[in-house]
Amino acid sequence: MSRISIAIAALGGQGGGVLSNWIVELAEANGYRAQYTAIAGVAQRTGATIYAIELFPETLIEKEGREPVLALMPVAGDVDICLASELMEAGRAVNRGIVTPDRTTLIASDHRVYAIGEKEQMGDGRLDSAQVREAIKKASKKLILFDMDAAVLETSSVISSVLFGALAGSGALPFEKKAYEDTIRKSGRAIESNLAGFNLGYQNASGAVQHKEPSCAKEICITSSPLASRIEKLPAETKVIATYGVHRLVDYQDADYAHLYLDRLEMFSDVKLKSEVAKYLALWMGFEDVIRVADLKTRHQRTEMIAHEIRSSEGQIWYGHDYFHPRFEEFTDILPAGLGRMMVGSTFIRKIMAPLFSKGRIIRPKTIFGYFILRLVANLRFMRRRTLRFQTEDKRISAWLALVKKHADKNVELAIEIAKCPRLIKGYGDTHARGINRFSRIMAEIERDEKITAEKIATLIDAALLGEKGTEFSSLIGTEEKANNDSRQGEFTWAGSS
């Protein structure tokens, strides 16, 4: 009964090994025998590495005159302390039976690192964090849960030091706080930042930190008075969304483009419908083309953010490597519409230029050459309205808005569901083409079926978001879809935009 069993679940690169070593060194320096085993996972979000640590007091070994037999891996129902570096890993520990309500102190971070399976969905594929929180609360004897990733950013430390501090603050191990701090100092690595992370973790676990409730929305000001006065005339429910939309589009293009956004919003009188249109219209009008990507890659704020994340010291030289693999279509998208359309339709030109787009390239934005290339592309913003991509997207947007407007006066619920359809359009490359394809097919179905209901459109949207092959979507919409139908070459168009 004097044995202490500890399990640590950490993702690759989060310092689970460092944390394990600290615990072992802490225990051995304070009269305990320690055994440590690492059970490697597969990859960063397909399987975490599990670290198993068992501690046994040396005084009892001397008294009994024999060696203890310690486990090489966590055993369900037999773990005293479980540390998880991310919320879903805490949930997985509960699912494995590592965490039990009669025995286990669970110390976990409340932030999320999304799994590949969550991110690859066309819709919102995220698992329900609230359900996980409820499950781990019920499953553990004592739960310490807070956003350790925020603590890492605040202290420029690493999550292993925050977890170590939370372990100290929990009182689950029979060691003084100073013993933990001495362990960090003896390691000789990034002592100041690790101690800062440790102390913030300790304060959170011991209840010394008072958490403030997050505000629902940040106050935003518009510096352009004509835009500000137009926003003020909008309903209160729409005003916040429209303010973000205007900011986004001024930053994306210019004030005239933001005025066009507000012009389009004024087509609708119903408040709920206007709010839905405001959200999806702002996202669609600010579509991410190569010009936008090049602009974002070279912004000073991005450089500062990366420097903060890698904890570079003042005056330290560092370079980032950005990977680009533009397709032939991304190149023709930023050409004048007539030229781009001609090149897309020419098999000969596509074949001649294929070698230029056959492989990816690495560009370093902090070098003179890399910065010059990206800024050259970013500065094409002045001609964006004349590009093939802009004219194509603008035509689609106009056709979508016309269809929403057509039904707005007769059936506002139907119009609202049509307004939500652009949520299918996202990403780039094949993902974007697949979304446009399914969006267009739903628009065509709405035009074809005069008796279509809001419920049917909502069902079609949900089916379209389900997966890459679109089997369920095709069966619902009543048309055959082959695997290659979602490529740009097989793009479906509806009467309103053809």
N, C-alpha and C positions, 0 to 999 in steps of 0.2 A: 504493500500500500504506500510505501515511501517513494516509489518510482513516479517520475513525472514524464508523461508522454506528450510530445509537441508535434504538430503537423503544420507545414508551411506550403501554401499553394501560390506560386508566383509565375508570371509570364516571363518569356525570354527577355533579358536585358533589364529586368526590374531589381536585380540584386538579391535574389533569393539565396544564392550561395553565400554572399557577403553576410546577410542577416543570420544565416545558419551558423557561420563561423563565429560571429559575434556572440551568439547564444552559447555555443560550445565553450568559447574562451571565457565568457562570463561565469559559466558554471564551474569550469575547472579551476578558476582563480578563487572560487568561493566554496571549495570543499565538496564538489560533486564530480562523479564519474559521468562522462558524456559519450554517447554514441551517435553518429551522424551518418545518414544515408540519403542519397539523392536519386530519385526515380525520374528519369528524363521524360519530358513530353515530346510531341512531334514537332510542333511549330508554334509561333507566337499566339495564335488564337485557335488552333485545332487541338491543343492539349497543353496544359500548364505542366511545369516541373513540380513534382511533389517532394518536399524535403521532410524526412522523418528524423526526429531527435528524441532520444530518451536519456533522462538524467536520473542518477541514483547517488545518495549521500555516501561519501567515503567512510564516515564514522560507522555506518551500519555494516559496510563491507568488512571493516576491521573487527567489529563486534561479532559478526556471524562467522568470520574466518573463511569465507568462500565468495566467489565471483558471481555477480548477478547475470542472469540471461536476459538480454534486452532485444526488443523487436527491431527488425530491419525495415519495417514499413508500418504506416498507420493502420491500426486494426479497428474496424467498425465497433463503436460502443466503448472504446478503450483509450480515448484521446482526451487529455486534460485541457490543452490549449491548442486552438487552431488560428493561424494567421493567414489572411487572404489579401492579396494585393489589388483585388478588383471585385466588384459586386457579384458578378456571375460566378467567379471562382468560389466565393463564399457559398453560393447556391449549389454549386457542384459538390462542395464538401458535405453539405447537408444531404444531398442526394446519395452520396456514397456511404452515408451512415457515420462519417467521421465526427460530425457534430451531434451531440445528444443532450437533451434537456436536464438530465440528472448529473452531468459531469463537466461539460465543455464550456470554457470561456472562449467566445469567438470574437476575434479582433479583425475587422475588415475595412477596406476603403469603399466608400459609397459611389465612387466614379465608375464609368463604364469604358471599356475598350471593346469596340464592337467586333464580333466574329465575322469571318468571311461570309458565312451563311446569312448573317443579318444584313451585311452591306450589299450583297449581290442581288437582293430582291428589287424589282422595279418599283414596288411600293414601300411603305414603311415596314421593313422586316425586323425591326428591333423587338427583342423580347421584353415582356412587361416587367420593368424594374420594381414596381410597387408590389407585385406578387412575390418576388424574390425577397424583398425586405420583410414582408409579413412572414414568409416561411422561415427565414433564418432567425427571426425574433422568437418564433414559437419553438424552434428546434434547439436553441442554445440555453444554457443555464445562465450565462451572462453575456450580453452583447455590447461591444464597443464598435460603433459604426460612424464614420465621418469621412468627408472628402479629403483623402490624403494627397490626391493629385494637386489640389489647390494649395495644400501645405508645402508640397515640393516646390511649386512655382513661387510661393511667398518667401521661402527661405533659400532658394537656389540649391536645394539639397537633392537627395534621392529618396525614393519611397521606402527603401530598406531602413533608412535612419528614422523615418517617421513611424514605421511599424515597430521598430525597436523601442522608440519612446512611448508608443501606445502600450506596448507590453509592460514597460516599467510602470506606467501610470495605472495599469489595470490591477496591480498587486497580485497577479497570478503566480509569480515566482517569488521565492523568499529572499530577495536581494534588495539592497538599498539602491536608491537612485544614483548615488555616487559611484557604485560599482559598475553600473551601466556606462556612465560617462567615462570612467577610467578605461573601460574596454575600447571605446571609440578612440580615445587618445592614444592608447597603445598600438592601434592599427596603423597610425601614422599617415593616413590618407584623408585629404580634404577635411581635416579635423573641425575647422570652424563651421563650415556649411553643414556637416553631418551633425554636429552638436546643435545647431540652430533647428534643423529638421527634427532631431530627437526631442528637443525641448517643446516644440509646438505639438508633437505627437503626445508627449507626456501630459501637457496641459489639456488637450482635448480628451484624453482618456480619464484623467482625474477630475474632470469637470471644471477646470479653471478658466476655460474659454467660453465666453458668452457669444452664442451665434445669433446673428441678426437675420430676420426674415428677408428673403430676397424680394426686391420690388418687381412688380409685374411688367413694367415698361420704363425704359429710360426716356427722359425728356429730350426732345430733339428740337432744334431751332432751324428754320430755313432762312438763309441770309438774303435770298432773292425776294423782295417784297411782293412783286406780282404773283409769284407762286404761293407765298404765304397767305395772301388775301384770298386766293382761290381755294386753298385748303380750308380756311376758316369757314367757308360757306358750306362745306360738306357736313353730313350728319356726324354726330359724335362717334357712332359705332364704326364709321369708315375713316375718320380723321387720322387715327394712329397708323393704320395700314397704308393709307395714301401718303402720309408723311415719309414713311420708310421708302415707299415706292418712288416718290419724287427725289429723295436723296440718292437712291440707287441709280436712277436714270440720268440725273445731272452728272453724277460721277462716271456713268457709263458712256454718255454721249455729250449732252449739253442741256441748257435750260429749255430750248425749243422742243427738244424731245420729251422733256418732263411736262411741258404744256400740252403736247399731243396726248400724253397719258391721261391728263386731267380732262381734256376734250372728250376722250373716249369714255371716261367714267360718267360724264354728264349725260350720256345717252340713256342712263337708267335712273329710275325714280325710286324703286323699292329699295329700302335700306339694306336688307339682308342680301339681296342680289348684288347691290352696288359694292358691298364689302367683299363678296366672293370674287367678283370681277376685279376689284382693286388688287387683291392678292395675286391671282394668277396672271393678270395682265402685266403687273410689274415684273414678275419673274420671267415671263415670256419675252417682253420687250427688251429685257436685259440679258438675252441669251448669250452664252459664252462662246464667242468665236476665237480664232487665233489672235486677233487684235487684242481682245480683252485679256486673254491668258498672258500674252507678252507684257501687257501693262502691269498686271498684278505681280508677275514674277520679278519686276524691277523696282517695285515700290520700296521706299525707305522703311516704311512700317514693317514690311516683311523681313527685311534685313535685320532690323532691331529685334523682331520676335525670335528669329533663328539664333541670333547672338545670345539672347537671354536663355533660350532653351539649351544651348550647348555650353552655357556658362563661360563664354569667352571673356577674358580679362581685358581691361582698357588697353588699346594699342596692339592687341594680339591679332595677327593676320590669320584669316580663315577663308576657305572657299566652299561654296555649295555646288553640288552637281545636280542639275535638273535634266531629267530624261524626257526627250521629245520623240514621238514617232508619228508625225503628221501623215495622213493619207492623201492620196491624189485629190480627193474631194475637199479636204480642208484647204488645199492650195487654191483650187478653183473657186472656192467660196469667197475668197477675199479679192478676187479679180472683178473688174467691171462686169455687170450682169451679162451683157451680150457676149463678151469674150469668154467668160466662164462657162456659159451655157453651151457655146460652140465646142469648147474643149472637152466638157463632160460627155457630149454626144459623139465625139470622134474617137473611134476605136484605135485609129492610127496614132493620134497624139497620146492617148493613154498608154499605148504600148511603148512608144518612144521614151516617155517620161517615167515609166515604171521603175527603172533602176534608182531614180532619185528618192523614191518613197518605199524602197524595199526593206530598209532597216532603220532602227532608231538612232538618235544622236544625243550626245551629252553636251550640254551647254552650261558654262559656269558664269552666271550673271554678274559675279563680282570681278571678273576680268574685263579689261577694256574691250576686247573683241566680243565676248559674250554679251556684255551690256549693250554695246553698239548694235549688234544684230537684233536683240530683243526690242530695244527702243525704236529701231527703224521700223519694225513691224507694228509696235504699239502706236507709233505716230501716223499710221494709216487711218486712224480714227476719223480724220477729216473727210475721207472718201467712203466711209462705211455705208452711208445711205445709197451709194451707187453700186455696191457689191452684189454679187449673185445671192449670197446667203441672206443679206438684209432684205432684199426684194422678195425672196422666197418666203421668209418668215413673216414679213409684213403682209403679204397676200394671205397667208394662212390666218394670221391674227384678225384681219378684216373680215374674212369669211366666217370665222368663229363668232366674232362679235355680232355680225349680221344675223346669225342663226339664234344667238341668245336673245337679241332684240326682237326677232320675229315672234318668239314665244313669251316674251316678258309680260305683255299686256293680257294675254289669254290665260296663261298657266304659269304663275311665277315659280312654283315648285319645280316644274319641268325646266324652266329657264335656269334655275339655280344649279340643277344637276348638269346641264349643258355647260354652265360656267365652270364647273369643277373638272371637266374633261381634260384640260391641259396639264393636270397633274401627271398624266401619262408621259409627258414630254420632258425628258431629263437626260443628263449625261452627255456623252459624245460618241462618235463612231457608230458601231453596231447597236449599242444601247439606245442612242438617240434615234436612229433609223427605225428600230423596232417600236419605240414609243410613238413616233410620228405615224407609222403604218397603222397601228391599232387605233390611235386617235382618229385618223382619217376614216377608218372603216366604221367607227361609231358615228361620226358626223354623217356619213353616207346613209347609215341605217336610220338616223333621225330624219333625214330628208325623205327617205323612201317610205317610212312608216308614219303616216299622219296620226295614228292612234297610239303612238309610243308613249309610255308612262315614265314618270320620274324614277319609279322603282326599278324599271327595266334598265334604264341608263346607269343607275347606281350599281346594279348587278353586273352589267357589262364592264364597267370601270374596275370593279373588284376582280373580275375574272381576267381582265387584261393585265392586271398587276401581278398575277400569280406566278408566272414563270416564263422562261425563255422560249419554249416551244409553242405556247399559246393554245394547247389542245382544248382546254375547257372554254376559253374565249371563243375559239372557232365553232365549237359545238353550240354555244349559246347564240352567236350572231348568225348561224345558219349558212356559213360559207366555208369552203375548204381552204385550209392554210397549210402550206408545205413549209419545211424547215427553212428554206432559203427565201421565203416571202418577206422576211423582215430585213433583208439587205436593202441598201439604197436603190439598187437596180430594180428591185421588185416592189418599190414603194407604191402604196395604194393612194389614190387621190379621190376626193369627192367632188361633186359638181360645183360646189361653191368656190373651190380653189384651183380647179383644173384649167 
